[in-house]
Amino acid sequence: MKINGKTFKLNGPQPLRRVLLEAGFDPEAVALEKNKELIRRVDFDATTVEDEDVLEVFSFTGGG
């Protein structure tokens, strides 16, 4: 699978939240598209990620 254009190895289907944590993201601080479809944060635990999936993870930063 790919996360933000980089290859990420899975050992079979995984819950999205677990994949995010293993890739170093805070699931509570990101927005995410899976295969170009926006996934709501409340659905991270119920969403499964597989080898052919593509994730785009967006972090929010503050500033002025």
All heavy atoms as TSV, in Angstrom:
chain	resi	resn	atom	element	x	y	z
A	1	MET	N	N	0.830	-1.168	0.000
A	1	MET	CA	C	0.000	0.000	0.000
A	1	MET	C	C	0.872	1.227	0.000
A	1	MET	O	O	2.073	1.141	0.219
A	1	MET	CB	C	-0.938	-0.035	1.194
A	1	MET	CG	C	-0.271	0.236	2.517
A	1	MET	SD	S	-1.389	0.801	3.795
A	1	MET	CE	C	-2.139	2.157	3.038
A	2	LYS	N	N	0.248	2.365	-0.227
A	2	LYS	CA	C	0.990	3.629	-0.226
A	2	LYS	C	C	0.339	4.609	0.746
A	2	LYS	O	O	-0.879	4.679	0.836
A	2	LYS	CB	C	1.031	4.238	-1.615
A	2	LYS	CG	C	1.886	3.445	-2.579
A	2	LYS	CD	C	2.164	4.231	-3.823
A	2	LYS	CE	C	2.977	3.415	-4.781
A	2	LYS	NZ	N	4.396	3.580	-4.616
A	3	ILE	N	N	1.192	5.337	1.459
A	3	ILE	CA	C	0.758	6.416	2.337
A	3	ILE	C	C	1.515	7.664	1.902
A	3	ILE	O	O	2.746	7.691	1.966
A	3	ILE	CB	C	1.035	6.120	3.823
A	3	ILE	CG1	C	0.310	4.853	4.261
A	3	ILE	CG2	C	0.629	7.311	4.684
A	3	ILE	CD1	C	0.606	4.427	5.687
A	4	ASN	N	N	0.782	8.657	1.422
A	4	ASN	CA	C	1.387	9.900	0.930
A	4	ASN	C	C	2.501	9.624	-0.081
A	4	ASN	O	O	3.554	10.237	-0.060
A	4	ASN	CB	C	1.906	10.757	2.082
A	4	ASN	CG	C	0.791	11.307	2.944
A	4	ASN	OD1	O	-0.380	11.183	2.622
A	4	ASN	ND2	N	1.150	11.901	4.051
A	5	GLY	N	N	2.249	8.642	-0.969
A	5	GLY	CA	C	3.178	8.334	-2.040
A	5	GLY	C	C	4.309	7.390	-1.685
A	5	GLY	O	O	5.075	6.990	-2.548
A	6	LYS	N	N	4.428	6.991	-0.416
A	6	LYS	CA	C	5.497	6.091	0.009
A	6	LYS	C	C	4.925	4.697	0.266
A	6	LYS	O	O	3.843	4.551	0.822
A	6	LYS	CB	C	6.164	6.607	1.281
A	6	LYS	CG	C	6.864	7.933	1.081
A	6	LYS	CD	C	7.507	8.396	2.358
A	6	LYS	CE	C	8.151	9.760	2.139
A	6	LYS	NZ	N	8.730	10.282	3.366
A	7	THR	N	N	5.679	3.685	-0.122
A	7	THR	CA	C	5.255	2.306	0.072
A	7	THR	C	C	5.294	1.952	1.555
A	7	THR	O	O	6.247	2.272	2.264
A	7	THR	CB	C	6.164	1.353	-0.719
A	7	THR	OG1	O	6.089	1.708	-2.101
A	7	THR	CG2	C	5.733	-0.090	-0.547
A	8	PHE	N	N	4.229	1.289	2.011
A	8	PHE	CA	C	4.109	0.856	3.398
A	8	PHE	C	C	3.671	-0.604	3.365
A	8	PHE	O	O	2.695	-0.950	2.711
A	8	PHE	CB	C	3.072	1.720	4.128
A	8	PHE	CG	C	2.981	1.467	5.600
A	8	PHE	CD1	C	3.909	2.009	6.480
A	8	PHE	CD2	C	1.960	0.692	6.116
A	8	PHE	CE1	C	3.812	1.786	7.848
A	8	PHE	CE2	C	1.855	0.460	7.475
A	8	PHE	CZ	C	2.793	1.005	8.339
A	9	LYS	N	N	4.396	-1.472	4.029
A	9	LYS	CA	C	4.128	-2.910	4.002
A	9	LYS	C	C	3.107	-3.299	5.062
A	9	LYS	O	O	3.234	-2.929	6.223
A	9	LYS	CB	C	5.429	-3.679	4.226
A	9	LYS	CG	C	5.277	-5.161	4.198
A	9	LYS	CD	C	4.946	-5.674	2.817
A	9	LYS	CE	C	4.869	-7.194	2.839
A	9	LYS	NZ	N	4.006	-7.727	1.835
A	10	LEU	N	N	2.099	-4.047	4.628
A	10	LEU	CA	C	1.099	-4.595	5.546
A	10	LEU	C	C	1.280	-6.105	5.649
A	10	LEU	O	O	1.743	-6.733	4.705
A	10	LEU	CB	C	-0.314	-4.337	5.024
A	10	LEU	CG	C	-0.820	-2.908	4.987
A	10	LEU	CD1	C	-2.236	-2.890	4.425
A	10	LEU	CD2	C	-0.814	-2.289	6.362
A	11	ASN	N	N	0.888	-6.665	6.759
A	11	ASN	CA	C	0.829	-8.118	6.925
A	11	ASN	C	C	-0.632	-8.524	6.954
A	11	ASN	O	O	-1.179	-8.854	7.990
A	11	ASN	CB	C	1.548	-8.551	8.206
A	11	ASN	CG	C	3.035	-8.343	8.124
A	11	ASN	OD1	O	3.632	-8.605	7.085
A	11	ASN	ND2	N	3.644	-7.853	9.188
A	12	GLY	N	N	-1.285	-8.412	5.799
A	12	GLY	CA	C	-2.711	-8.707	5.705
A	12	GLY	C	C	-3.536	-7.476	6.015
A	12	GLY	O	O	-3.012	-6.423	6.378
A	13	PRO	N	N	-4.851	-7.585	5.856
A	13	PRO	CA	C	-5.751	-6.457	6.140
A	13	PRO	C	C	-5.591	-5.968	7.583
A	13	PRO	O	O	-5.445	-6.771	8.501
A	13	PRO	CB	C	-7.140	-7.035	5.902
A	13	PRO	CG	C	-6.923	-8.187	4.989
A	13	PRO	CD	C	-5.581	-8.753	5.366
A	14	GLN	N	N	-5.589	-4.637	7.754
A	14	GLN	CA	C	-5.396	-4.025	9.068
A	14	GLN	C	C	-6.423	-2.923	9.284
A	14	GLN	O	O	-6.826	-2.255	8.330
A	14	GLN	CB	C	-4.005	-3.385	9.153
A	14	GLN	CG	C	-2.847	-4.324	8.942
A	14	GLN	CD	C	-2.606	-5.212	10.138
A	14	GLN	OE1	O	-2.733	-4.768	11.279
A	14	GLN	NE2	N	-2.271	-6.453	9.895
A	15	PRO	N	N	-6.815	-2.676	10.549
A	15	PRO	CA	C	-7.666	-1.520	10.827
A	15	PRO	C	C	-6.910	-0.225	10.506
A	15	PRO	O	O	-5.710	-0.114	10.762
A	15	PRO	CB	C	-7.944	-1.612	12.328
A	15	PRO	CG	C	-7.599	-3.010	12.718
A	15	PRO	CD	C	-6.554	-3.468	11.745
A	16	LEU	N	N	-7.607	0.730	9.934
A	16	LEU	CA	C	-6.997	1.987	9.537
A	16	LEU	C	C	-6.280	2.673	10.693
A	16	LEU	O	O	-5.167	3.166	10.546
A	16	LEU	CB	C	-8.065	2.914	8.943
A	16	LEU	CG	C	-7.631	4.315	8.554
A	16	LEU	CD1	C	-6.465	4.297	7.585
A	16	LEU	CD2	C	-8.799	5.074	7.974
A	17	ARG	N	N	-6.903	2.715	11.858
A	17	ARG	CA	C	-6.278	3.377	13.019
A	17	ARG	C	C	-4.910	2.758	13.327
A	17	ARG	O	O	-3.933	3.464	13.580
A	17	ARG	CB	C	-7.182	3.303	14.247
A	17	ARG	CG	C	-6.610	4.066	15.440
A	17	ARG	CD	C	-7.566	4.096	16.608
A	17	ARG	NE	N	-8.815	4.736	16.290
A	17	ARG	CZ	C	-9.037	6.042	16.335
A	17	ARG	NH1	N	-8.074	6.854	16.687
A	17	ARG	NH2	N	-10.225	6.530	16.048
A	18	ARG	N	N	-4.808	1.446	13.285
A	18	ARG	CA	C	-3.539	0.767	13.570
A	18	ARG	C	C	-2.481	1.138	12.532
A	18	ARG	O	O	-1.321	1.396	12.869
A	18	ARG	CB	C	-3.722	-0.750	13.583
A	18	ARG	CG	C	-2.394	-1.482	13.824
A	18	ARG	CD	C	-2.532	-2.965	13.753
A	18	ARG	NE	N	-3.342	-3.426	14.864
A	18	ARG	CZ	C	-3.823	-4.663	14.953
A	18	ARG	NH1	N	-3.582	-5.538	14.016
A	18	ARG	NH2	N	-4.548	-5.013	15.994
A	19	VAL	N	N	-2.873	1.166	11.259
A	19	VAL	CA	C	-1.936	1.535	10.192
A	19	VAL	C	C	-1.403	2.947	10.411
A	19	VAL	O	O	-0.206	3.197	10.280
A	19	VAL	CB	C	-2.607	1.390	8.807
A	19	VAL	CG1	C	-1.721	1.960	7.708
A	19	VAL	CG2	C	-2.937	-0.071	8.525
A	20	LEU	N	N	-2.291	3.866	10.756
A	20	LEU	CA	C	-1.862	5.243	11.006
A	20	LEU	C	C	-0.858	5.314	12.153
A	20	LEU	O	O	0.171	5.984	12.052
A	20	LEU	CB	C	-3.064	6.136	11.312
A	20	LEU	CG	C	-3.973	6.443	10.125
A	20	LEU	CD1	C	-5.229	7.156	10.606
A	20	LEU	CD2	C	-3.245	7.255	9.076
A	21	LEU	N	N	-1.150	4.627	13.244
A	21	LEU	CA	C	-0.244	4.628	14.394
A	21	LEU	C	C	1.115	4.036	14.031
A	21	LEU	O	O	2.155	4.586	14.377
A	21	LEU	CB	C	-0.869	3.863	15.559
A	21	LEU	CG	C	-2.038	4.557	16.252
A	21	LEU	CD1	C	-2.751	3.595	17.193
A	21	LEU	CD2	C	-1.576	5.800	16.982
A	22	GLU	N	N	1.120	2.916	13.307
A	22	GLU	CA	C	2.372	2.276	12.917
A	22	GLU	C	C	3.174	3.145	11.958
A	22	GLU	O	O	4.404	3.062	11.921
A	22	GLU	CB	C	2.103	0.904	12.307
A	22	GLU	CG	C	1.650	-0.113	13.330
A	22	GLU	CD	C	1.354	-1.479	12.737
A	22	GLU	OE1	O	1.622	-1.705	11.532
A	22	GLU	OE2	O	0.846	-2.329	13.484
A	23	ALA	N	N	2.486	3.981	11.179
A	23	ALA	CA	C	3.171	4.876	10.238
A	23	ALA	C	C	3.593	6.194	10.901
A	23	ALA	O	O	4.172	7.051	10.244
A	23	ALA	CB	C	2.267	5.152	9.039
A	24	GLY	N	N	3.280	6.353	12.199
A	24	GLY	CA	C	3.734	7.528	12.927
A	24	GLY	C	C	2.770	8.706	12.937
A	24	GLY	O	O	3.165	9.814	13.291
A	25	PHE	N	N	1.514	8.477	12.578
A	25	PHE	CA	C	0.515	9.548	12.579
A	25	PHE	C	C	-0.358	9.457	13.823
A	25	PHE	O	O	-0.634	8.363	14.317
A	25	PHE	CB	C	-0.393	9.448	11.351
A	25	PHE	CG	C	0.311	9.702	10.054
A	25	PHE	CD1	C	0.725	8.644	9.264
A	25	PHE	CD2	C	0.563	10.992	9.616
A	25	PHE	CE1	C	1.368	8.864	8.056
A	25	PHE	CE2	C	1.209	11.228	8.413
A	25	PHE	CZ	C	1.613	10.156	7.636
A	26	ASP	N	N	-0.809	10.602	14.303
A	26	ASP	CA	C	-1.783	10.665	15.390
A	26	ASP	C	C	-3.171	10.644	14.753
A	26	ASP	O	O	-3.567	11.626	14.118
A	26	ASP	CB	C	-1.591	11.941	16.197
A	26	ASP	CG	C	-2.618	12.110	17.308
A	26	ASP	OD1	O	-3.521	11.261	17.448
A	26	ASP	OD2	O	-2.503	13.111	18.031
A	27	PRO	N	N	-3.934	9.559	14.887
A	27	PRO	CA	C	-5.241	9.466	14.237
A	27	PRO	C	C	-6.213	10.577	14.627
A	27	PRO	O	O	-7.128	10.887	13.871
A	27	PRO	CB	C	-5.780	8.105	14.691
A	27	PRO	CG	C	-4.574	7.319	15.047
A	27	PRO	CD	C	-3.586	8.328	15.590
A	28	GLU	N	N	-6.004	11.186	15.778
A	28	GLU	CA	C	-6.906	12.248	16.222
A	28	GLU	C	C	-6.533	13.618	15.655
A	28	GLU	O	O	-7.253	14.588	15.871
A	28	GLU	CB	C	-6.927	12.304	17.758
A	28	GLU	CG	C	-7.411	11.018	18.398
A	28	GLU	CD	C	-8.789	10.581	17.911
A	28	GLU	OE1	O	-9.685	11.437	17.769
A	28	GLU	OE2	O	-8.973	9.371	17.662
A	29	ALA	N	N	-5.416	13.687	14.926
A	29	ALA	CA	C	-4.942	14.981	14.447
A	29	ALA	C	C	-4.767	15.031	12.928
A	29	ALA	O	O	-4.036	15.863	12.424
A	29	ALA	CB	C	-3.622	15.316	15.125
A	30	VAL	N	N	-5.427	14.094	12.215
A	30	VAL	CA	C	-5.277	14.068	10.762
A	30	VAL	C	C	-6.635	13.967	10.069
A	30	VAL	O	O	-7.617	13.537	10.662
A	30	VAL	CB	C	-4.385	12.885	10.297
A	30	VAL	CG1	C	-2.991	13.000	10.867
A	30	VAL	CG2	C	-5.013	11.541	10.627
A	31	ALA	N	N	-6.633	14.373	8.814
A	31	ALA	CA	C	-7.737	14.083	7.895
A	31	ALA	C	C	-7.174	13.084	6.895
A	31	ALA	O	O	-5.965	13.033	6.669
A	31	ALA	CB	C	-8.200	15.353	7.191
A	32	LEU	N	N	-8.046	12.280	6.295
A	32	LEU	CA	C	-7.534	11.186	5.500
A	32	LEU	C	C	-8.435	10.848	4.326
A	32	LEU	O	O	-9.665	10.862	4.452
A	32	LEU	CB	C	-7.412	9.965	6.415
A	32	LEU	CG	C	-6.854	8.715	5.774
A	32	LEU	CD1	C	-5.842	8.082	6.679
A	32	LEU	CD2	C	-7.967	7.749	5.472
A	33	GLU	N	N	-7.809	10.532	3.203
A	33	GLU	CA	C	-8.501	9.955	2.050
A	33	GLU	C	C	-7.962	8.545	1.841
A	33	GLU	O	O	-6.752	8.326	1.881
A	33	GLU	CB	C	-8.215	10.742	0.769
A	33	GLU	CG	C	-8.916	12.047	0.668
A	33	GLU	CD	C	-8.656	12.721	-0.674
A	33	GLU	OE1	O	-7.807	12.247	-1.464
A	33	GLU	OE2	O	-9.297	13.745	-0.926
A	34	LYS	N	N	-8.876	7.615	1.627
A	34	LYS	CA	C	-8.509	6.248	1.249
A	34	LYS	C	C	-9.029	6.047	-0.161
A	34	LYS	O	O	-10.239	6.132	-0.402
A	34	LYS	CB	C	-9.136	5.236	2.203
A	34	LYS	CG	C	-8.895	3.794	1.800
A	34	LYS	CD	C	-9.655	2.850	2.711
A	34	LYS	CE	C	-9.605	1.445	2.150
A	34	LYS	NZ	N	-10.577	0.576	2.827
A	35	ASN	N	N	-8.119	5.816	-1.097
A	35	ASN	CA	C	-8.502	5.623	-2.502
A	35	ASN	C	C	-9.384	6.767	-3.000
A	35	ASN	O	O	-10.409	6.555	-3.629
A	35	ASN	CB	C	-9.181	4.269	-2.699
A	35	ASN	CG	C	-8.302	3.122	-2.249
A	35	ASN	OD1	O	-7.090	3.185	-2.363
A	35	ASN	ND2	N	-8.907	2.091	-1.710
A	36	LYS	N	N	-8.970	7.987	-2.649
A	36	LYS	CA	C	-9.622	9.237	-3.065
A	36	LYS	C	C	-11.011	9.451	-2.454
A	36	LYS	O	O	-11.773	10.275	-2.919
A	36	LYS	CB	C	-9.692	9.333	-4.588
A	36	LYS	CG	C	-8.325	9.347	-5.223
A	36	LYS	CD	C	-8.394	9.599	-6.694
A	36	LYS	CE	C	-6.977	9.618	-7.256
A	36	LYS	NZ	N	-6.949	9.951	-8.659
A	37	GLU	N	N	-11.317	8.723	-1.378
A	37	GLU	CA	C	-12.582	8.901	-0.662
A	37	GLU	C	C	-12.274	9.346	0.758
A	37	GLU	O	O	-11.503	8.691	1.469
A	37	GLU	CB	C	-13.363	7.585	-0.638
A	37	GLU	CG	C	-14.680	7.688	0.074
A	37	GLU	CD	C	-15.431	6.360	0.101
A	37	GLU	OE1	O	-15.264	5.565	-0.830
A	37	GLU	OE2	O	-16.162	6.135	1.070
A	38	LEU	N	N	-12.873	10.445	1.185
A	38	LEU	CA	C	-12.660	10.962	2.531
A	38	LEU	C	C	-13.223	9.976	3.555
A	38	LEU	O	O	-14.355	9.506	3.418
A	38	LEU	CB	C	-13.337	12.328	2.683
A	38	LEU	CG	C	-13.090	13.067	3.976
A	38	LEU	CD1	C	-11.621	13.413	4.141
A	38	LEU	CD2	C	-13.931	14.332	4.019
A	39	ILE	N	N	-12.421	9.666	4.563
A	39	ILE	CA	C	-12.844	8.769	5.645
A	39	ILE	C	C	-12.992	9.605	6.913
A	39	ILE	O	O	-12.063	10.307	7.314
A	39	ILE	CB	C	-11.812	7.644	5.883
A	39	ILE	CG1	C	-11.525	6.868	4.595
A	39	ILE	CG2	C	-12.278	6.717	7.002
A	39	ILE	CD1	C	-12.692	6.119	4.039
A	40	ARG	N	N	-14.165	9.509	7.528
A	40	ARG	CA	C	-14.401	10.255	8.770
A	40	ARG	C	C	-13.596	9.634	9.907
A	40	ARG	O	O	-13.419	8.420	9.961
A	40	ARG	CB	C	-15.884	10.240	9.133
A	40	ARG	CG	C	-16.760	10.914	8.106
A	40	ARG	CD	C	-18.212	10.894	8.463
A	40	ARG	NE	N	-18.612	9.603	9.032
A	40	ARG	CZ	C	-19.642	9.443	9.857
A	40	ARG	NH1	N	-20.380	10.464	10.214
A	40	ARG	NH2	N	-19.936	8.254	10.323
A	41	ARG	N	N	-13.112	10.472	10.790
A	41	ARG	CA	C	-12.298	10.010	11.915
A	41	ARG	C	C	-13.046	8.963	12.750
A	41	ARG	O	O	-12.439	8.001	13.222
A	41	ARG	CB	C	-11.898	11.204	12.790
A	41	ARG	CG	C	-10.724	10.932	13.671
A	41	ARG	CD	C	-10.223	12.187	14.387
A	41	ARG	NE	N	-9.631	13.103	13.417
A	41	ARG	CZ	C	-9.966	14.380	13.305
A	41	ARG	NH1	N	-10.852	14.917	14.091
A	41	ARG	NH2	N	-9.382	15.143	12.404
A	42	VAL	N	N	-14.352	9.108	12.908
A	42	VAL	CA	C	-15.124	8.140	13.700
A	42	VAL	C	C	-15.162	6.770	13.032
A	42	VAL	O	O	-15.501	5.782	13.684
A	42	VAL	CB	C	-16.561	8.636	13.987
A	42	VAL	CG1	C	-16.548	9.896	14.825
A	42	VAL	CG2	C	-17.340	8.832	12.706
A	43	ASP	N	N	-14.794	6.697	11.744
A	43	ASP	CA	C	-14.806	5.428	11.019
A	43	ASP	C	C	-13.427	4.776	10.927
A	43	ASP	O	O	-13.288	3.713	10.312
A	43	ASP	CB	C	-15.361	5.637	9.601
A	43	ASP	CG	C	-16.825	6.044	9.628
A	43	ASP	OD1	O	-17.559	5.596	10.533
A	43	ASP	OD2	O	-17.230	6.824	8.738
A	44	PHE	N	N	-12.402	5.369	11.525
A	44	PHE	CA	C	-11.050	4.826	11.425
A	44	PHE	C	C	-10.956	3.401	11.965
A	44	PHE	O	O	-10.250	2.574	11.405
A	44	PHE	CB	C	-10.035	5.715	12.146
A	44	PHE	CG	C	-9.659	6.978	11.421
A	44	PHE	CD1	C	-10.245	7.350	10.224
A	44	PHE	CD2	C	-8.703	7.820	11.959
A	44	PHE	CE1	C	-9.888	8.520	9.565
A	44	PHE	CE2	C	-8.324	8.991	11.313
A	44	PHE	CZ	C	-8.918	9.338	10.121
A	45	ASP	N	N	-11.634	3.094	13.073
A	45	ASP	CA	C	-11.561	1.745	13.646
A	45	ASP	C	C	-12.300	0.715	12.791
A	45	ASP	O	O	-11.897	-0.442	12.732
A	45	ASP	CB	C	-12.133	1.725	15.066
A	45	ASP	CG	C	-11.220	2.422	16.061
A	45	ASP	OD1	O	-9.988	2.256	15.965
A	45	ASP	OD2	O	-11.738	3.140	16.932
A	46	ALA	N	N	-13.366	1.118	12.134
A	46	ALA	CA	C	-14.185	0.188	11.349
A	46	ALA	C	C	-13.706	0.049	9.904
A	46	ALA	O	O	-14.193	-0.805	9.177
A	46	ALA	CB	C	-15.642	0.659	11.359
A	47	THR	N	N	-12.733	0.864	9.496
A	47	THR	CA	C	-12.238	0.840	8.119
A	47	THR	C	C	-11.014	-0.062	8.038
A	47	THR	O	O	-10.077	0.067	8.824
A	47	THR	CB	C	-11.866	2.264	7.660
A	47	THR	OG1	O	-13.037	3.080	7.734
A	47	THR	CG2	C	-11.337	2.267	6.243
A	48	THR	N	N	-11.027	-0.979	7.069
A	48	THR	CA	C	-9.912	-1.899	6.869
A	48	THR	C	C	-9.054	-1.421	5.705
A	48	THR	O	O	-9.568	-0.962	4.694
A	48	THR	CB	C	-10.445	-3.318	6.564
A	48	THR	OG1	O	-11.251	-3.746	7.665
A	48	THR	CG2	C	-9.315	-4.300	6.370
A	49	VAL	N	N	-7.746	-1.555	5.866
A	49	VAL	CA	C	-6.795	-1.172	4.832
A	49	VAL	C	C	-6.130	-2.445	4.309
A	49	VAL	O	O	-5.752	-3.317	5.088
A	49	VAL	CB	C	-5.734	-0.201	5.400
A	49	VAL	CG1	C	-4.728	0.177	4.352
A	49	VAL	CG2	C	-6.403	1.030	5.978
A	50	GLU	N	N	-5.986	-2.524	2.977
A	50	GLU	CA	C	-5.368	-3.685	2.348
A	50	GLU	C	C	-4.205	-3.247	1.463
A	50	GLU	O	O	-4.014	-2.055	1.218
A	50	GLU	CB	C	-6.417	-4.436	1.543
A	50	GLU	CG	C	-7.562	-4.915	2.432
A	50	GLU	CD	C	-8.561	-5.787	1.708
A	50	GLU	OE1	O	-8.130	-6.557	0.828
A	50	GLU	OE2	O	-9.748	-5.689	2.014
A	51	ASP	N	N	-3.441	-4.216	0.966
A	51	ASP	CA	C	-2.214	-3.940	0.218
A	51	ASP	C	C	-2.393	-3.022	-0.981
A	51	ASP	O	O	-1.496	-2.251	-1.302
A	51	ASP	CB	C	-1.563	-5.238	-0.251
A	51	ASP	CG	C	-0.864	-5.974	0.877
A	51	ASP	OD1	O	-0.364	-5.313	1.803
A	51	ASP	OD2	O	-0.814	-7.208	0.824
A	52	GLU	N	N	-3.507	-3.066	-1.663
A	52	GLU	CA	C	-3.692	-2.261	-2.873
A	52	GLU	C	C	-4.212	-0.852	-2.592
A	52	GLU	O	O	-4.356	-0.051	-3.510
A	52	GLU	CB	C	-4.634	-2.973	-3.859
A	52	GLU	CG	C	-6.045	-3.118	-3.380
A	52	GLU	CD	C	-6.308	-4.341	-2.502
A	52	GLU	OE1	O	-5.375	-5.110	-2.202
A	52	GLU	OE2	O	-7.469	-4.509	-2.107
A	53	ASP	N	N	-4.470	-0.520	-1.334
A	53	ASP	CA	C	-5.036	0.786	-0.992
A	53	ASP	C	C	-3.994	1.906	-1.043
A	53	ASP	O	O	-2.794	1.679	-0.871
A	53	ASP	CB	C	-5.666	0.750	0.404
A	53	ASP	CG	C	-6.942	-0.071	0.431
A	53	ASP	OD1	O	-7.656	-0.107	-0.587
A	53	ASP	OD2	O	-7.222	-0.668	1.477
A	54	VAL	N	N	-4.493	3.122	-1.282
A	54	VAL	CA	C	-3.669	4.325	-1.300
A	54	VAL	C	C	-4.278	5.309	-0.295
A	54	VAL	O	O	-5.455	5.645	-0.392
A	54	VAL	CB	C	-3.639	4.956	-2.705
A	54	VAL	CG1	C	-2.867	6.272	-2.686
A	54	VAL	CG2	C	-3.040	3.992	-3.716
A	55	LEU	N	N	-3.466	5.741	0.660
A	55	LEU	CA	C	-3.906	6.706	1.659
A	55	LEU	C	C	-3.198	8.037	1.436
A	55	LEU	O	O	-2.004	8.075	1.150
A	55	LEU	CB	C	-3.576	6.228	3.074
A	55	LEU	CG	C	-4.148	4.890	3.527
A	55	LEU	CD1	C	-3.707	4.606	4.956
A	55	LEU	CD2	C	-5.657	4.858	3.413
A	56	GLU	N	N	-3.954	9.095	1.582
A	56	GLU	CA	C	-3.390	10.447	1.622
A	56	GLU	C	C	-3.761	11.002	2.985
A	56	GLU	O	O	-4.942	11.122	3.319
A	56	GLU	CB	C	-3.963	11.328	0.511
A	56	GLU	CG	C	-3.511	10.935	-0.872
A	56	GLU	CD	C	-2.017	11.113	-1.110
A	56	GLU	OE1	O	-1.412	12.024	-0.501
A	56	GLU	OE2	O	-1.462	10.346	-1.908
A	57	VAL	N	N	-2.749	11.305	3.785
A	57	VAL	CA	C	-2.954	11.769	5.153
A	57	VAL	C	C	-2.571	13.251	5.215
A	57	VAL	O	O	-1.497	13.636	4.769
A	57	VAL	CB	C	-2.098	10.946	6.149
A	57	VAL	CG1	C	-2.353	11.411	7.573
A	57	VAL	CG2	C	-2.398	9.454	6.002
A	58	PHE	N	N	-3.468	14.041	5.790
A	58	PHE	CA	C	-3.278	15.481	5.884
A	58	PHE	C	C	-3.221	15.883	7.352
A	58	PHE	O	O	-4.129	15.559	8.115
A	58	PHE	CB	C	-4.435	16.235	5.204
A	58	PHE	CG	C	-4.653	15.798	3.784
A	58	PHE	CD1	C	-5.589	14.807	3.487
A	58	PHE	CD2	C	-3.930	16.358	2.753
A	58	PHE	CE1	C	-5.797	14.404	2.185
A	58	PHE	CE2	C	-4.131	15.948	1.441
A	58	PHE	CZ	C	-5.061	14.976	1.154
A	59	SER	N	N	-2.148	16.570	7.727
A	59	SER	CA	C	-2.016	17.101	9.081
A	59	SER	C	C	-2.317	18.585	9.067
A	59	SER	O	O	-2.023	19.274	8.088
A	59	SER	CB	C	-0.594	16.875	9.609
A	59	SER	OG	O	-0.306	15.505	9.653
A	60	PHE	N	N	-2.871	19.062	10.152
A	60	PHE	CA	C	-3.186	20.478	10.271
A	60	PHE	C	C	-2.115	21.172	11.089
A	60	PHE	O	O	-1.674	20.636	12.099
A	60	PHE	CB	C	-4.559	20.665	10.931
A	60	PHE	CG	C	-5.657	20.019	10.143
A	60	PHE	CD1	C	-6.176	18.802	10.517
A	60	PHE	CD2	C	-6.153	20.629	9.001
A	60	PHE	CE1	C	-7.174	18.197	9.778
A	60	PHE	CE2	C	-7.142	20.035	8.253
A	60	PHE	CZ	C	-7.669	18.824	8.643
A	61	THR	N	N	-1.696	22.320	10.633
A	61	THR	CA	C	-0.721	23.105	11.373
A	61	THR	C	C	-1.275	24.492	11.627
A	61	THR	O	O	-2.032	25.043	10.817
A	61	THR	CB	C	0.611	23.224	10.602
A	61	THR	OG1	O	0.345	23.823	9.334
A	61	THR	CG2	C	1.249	21.873	10.398
A	62	GLY	N	N	-0.917	25.046	12.752
A	62	GLY	CA	C	-1.362	26.392	13.088
A	62	GLY	C	C	-0.276	27.397	12.743
A	62	GLY	O	O	0.855	27.044	12.444
A	63	GLY	N	N	-0.643	28.608	12.778
A	63	GLY	CA	C	0.345	29.643	12.496
A	63	GLY	C	C	-0.344	30.951	12.172
A	63	GLY	O	O	-1.565	31.023	12.073
A	64	GLY	N	N	0.433	31.944	11.963
A	64	GLY	CA	C	-0.181	33.222	11.697
A	64	GLY	C	C	0.564	34.081	10.750
A	64	GLY	O	O	1.389	33.852	10.011
